Amino acid sequence: MKESGFMEKIIIRSEYITLGQFIKFTNIVSSGGMVKAILEEYTIYVNDILEARRGKKLYPGDKVLIKGIGTYKIGK
């Protein structure tokens, strides 16, 4: 897991995706059970606000920064 210097765009087909689903969807972890560890070990910002809730809803246009892993933009 390495932080890159660019923002990766993640396309979703639904109205929103939860932060936990997002972490699994982007292949940051290989299983949903590992999401909790990522939320505990890494600093995560959603739209520049510190976030650690697995159920936080992410909508198209939202920006997610996971320190040490990468920056993502949710798209439709």
C-alpha positions as CSV (number, residue, x, y, z in Angstrom):
1,M,0.0,0.0,0.0
2,K,1.7,3.1,-1.2
3,E,0.5,6.7,-1.4
4,S,0.6,8.0,-5.0
5,G,0.9,11.6,-6.1
6,F,-2.3,11.7,-8.1
7,M,-6.1,11.4,-7.4
8,E,-7.7,8.2,-8.6
9,K,-11.3,8.5,-9.8
10,I,-13.6,5.7,-8.5
11,I,-16.8,5.3,-10.4
12,I,-19.9,4.0,-8.6
13,R,-23.2,3.0,-10.1
14,S,-25.4,3.5,-7.0
15,E,-26.5,6.8,-5.3
16,Y,-23.7,6.3,-2.7
17,I,-21.2,3.8,-1.3
18,T,-20.2,3.5,2.4
19,L,-16.7,4.1,3.5
20,G,-16.3,0.4,4.4
21,Q,-17.6,-0.7,1.0
22,F,-15.3,1.9,-0.7
23,I,-12.2,0.5,1.0
24,K,-13.1,-3.0,-0.2
25,F,-14.2,-1.9,-3.7
26,T,-10.8,-0.1,-4.3
27,N,-8.9,-3.3,-3.4
28,I,-7.1,-1.6,-0.5
29,V,-8.0,-4.8,1.4
30,S,-8.7,-8.2,0.1
31,S,-11.6,-8.9,2.4
32,G,-14.4,-7.0,4.2
33,G,-13.1,-8.2,7.5
34,M,-9.9,-6.2,7.1
35,V,-11.8,-2.9,6.7
36,K,-11.9,-2.3,10.5
37,A,-8.1,-2.6,10.7
38,I,-7.7,0.1,8.0
39,L,-10.1,2.4,9.8
40,E,-8.2,2.0,13.0
41,E,-4.6,2.1,11.6
42,Y,-4.9,4.9,8.9
43,T,-5.9,8.5,9.1
44,I,-8.9,9.0,6.6
45,Y,-10.4,12.3,5.5
46,V,-13.6,12.7,3.5
47,N,-13.9,16.1,2.0
48,D,-11.1,17.3,4.3
49,I,-12.9,16.1,7.5
50,L,-11.4,13.4,9.6
51,E,-13.6,10.2,9.3
52,A,-13.4,6.8,10.9
53,R,-17.0,5.5,10.5
54,R,-17.4,2.4,8.3
55,G,-20.9,3.4,7.4
56,K,-20.1,7.0,6.3
57,K,-21.9,7.5,3.0
58,L,-19.8,8.7,0.1
59,Y,-21.5,10.4,-2.9
60,P,-20.3,11.4,-6.3
61,G,-18.0,14.4,-6.0
62,D,-16.7,13.4,-2.6
63,K,-12.9,13.3,-2.1
64,V,-11.3,10.6,0.1
65,L,-7.8,10.8,1.4
66,I,-6.3,7.8,3.1
67,K,-2.9,8.9,4.5
68,G,-0.2,6.5,3.3
69,I,-2.4,4.9,0.7
70,G,-3.8,7.5,-1.7
71,T,-6.4,10.1,-2.7
72,Y,-9.6,9.2,-4.5
73,K,-12.5,11.1,-6.0
74,I,-16.0,9.5,-6.2
75,G,-17.6,9.7,-9.6
76,K,-20.8,8.5,-11.2
